[in-house]
Amino acid sequence: MMNCSSDNNIYISIILTSYNRPVLVEKLFEEFNRQRKRCSKRVEIIVIDDGSKLRPTISEKSDHIYIQLTENMGAPYARKI
């Protein structure tokens, strides 16, 4: 569970890399949205997909950022994006 303060000016970015794990990315977004409803902090999740063939289903209304690379370049490359 996220511990949240009442300060709305705090920004947190969570940046993750992924490769062929669409179900885990979907679950991550779902759980994060559930937890964030209790929180007034501004938090975002950025997922860098390292050229997966499988893509998660993400709502068009989602405010999460999903970046898909055109080819698999390896985790070190994806982390530098």
Rosetta blueprint (number, residue, H / E / L):
1 M L
2 M L
3 N L
4 C L
5 S L
6 S L
7 D L
8 N L
9 N L
10 I L
11 Y E
12 I E
13 S E
14 I E
15 I E
16 L E
17 T E
18 S E
19 Y L
20 N L
21 R L
22 P H
23 V H
24 L H
25 V H
26 E H
27 K H
28 L H
29 F H
30 E H
31 E H
32 F H
33 N H
34 R H
35 Q H
36 R H
37 K L
38 R L
39 C L
40 S L
41 K L
42 R E
43 V E
44 E E
45 I E
46 I E
47 V E
48 I E
49 D E
50 D L
51 G L
52 S L
53 K L
54 L L
55 R L
56 P L
57 T L
58 I L
59 S L
60 E L
61 K L
62 S L
63 D L
64 H L
65 I E
66 Y E
67 I E
68 Q E
69 L L
70 T L
71 E L
72 N L
73 M L
74 G L
75 A H
76 P H
77 Y H
78 A H
79 R H
80 K L
81 I L
